[in-house]
Amino acid sequence: MKSITHKAVFLDRDGTLNVESGYIFKIEDIKFIPGVKEGLSLLKSAGFLLVVITNQAGVAKNLYTIDDLEKLHNFMQNELEEFGVGIDGWYFCPHHPEYGELKECNCRKPLPGMIYAAANDLNIDLSASWVVGDKTSDILAGIAAGCRSVLVETGYGETEKQSLPERVTVCRDILEAAKFIIAA
């Protein structure tokens, strides 16, 4: 049995790390939100693993392939590593309840399947970990997995904050969220 030794910050992708602009699968469409690299650097320096968890319904809708998605994630990883803050794990849900072959899964947020998979793969202590995202579904996945959660106002966050469960912290962006998490 693996010993649980790591704390992590689980990060939504679109609207949290990069600018939200629909179904993003082309490298030229990736634009990191200002402060992302600095925020991730703070979290890494504080000893957190960084894990991306992202719903990617575009795969189920045949808008792009898993290969397209992996190329994009490799590009993002390289960009972040040049700044010294690589991602420790990339997890995505390619399913959608109305499209594709698999209509039901345990990985599409707000379900916590991606978080559980990463926790198992990377020996993560969920009670010492956080989820950061711009949608209520991100927050609910974190709560379901036993993590603390922070909503960022980037992406859909400004409108989503109206429907949050009580006692969920809202931060302007990932840099502010990183400072909050480290101080908690």
C-alpha positions, 0 to 999 in steps of 0.5 A: 500500500502506498503511503500518502505523502503529498499535498496538491492544488488541483487546477481547472484549465480553461478560465483558471490557467488560460483565457476562456475562449470556447473549445480550446485545442490549438496551441495558437489559442492558448493565452495564459491569464496574467499572474498564472506562472507567478501563482503556480510558482508560489504554490510549488515553492510552498510544497504543493503538487500541481495537478490539472483537472479539466472537462473536455467535452469537445472530444465527445463532440468530435471537435478535436481528438485526445491526440490534439488535447495531449499536444496542447497539454505538452505545449502548456507543460513546456511553457510552464517548465520554462518558467520553472513550474511544471504541472505534476499531472494532467487529467481530463474527462473526454465525456459528455452526458449528451455526446459520444459513446460514454454518457455517464462517467465518474470523472466529469466534474462536478464528480470527483473521479479525476481528483481520486485518480490523481490522488491514487497515482501521485500519493496525494492527501486530499484533506491537505489539498485544494481545488481552484477553478472558475466554475461551481462544478470545480468547487463541487468536485473538490468538496466531494473529494474532501478538498478545500476549494477556491473559486477564481473570478477569471473565466466564468468565475464572476457569474458563477460566484452567485451559485457557490455553496456557503463558505467557499473563498472567492479570489480575483485570480490564481495569483491571489488564490495561491497567496490565500492557500499558502496563508491558510 
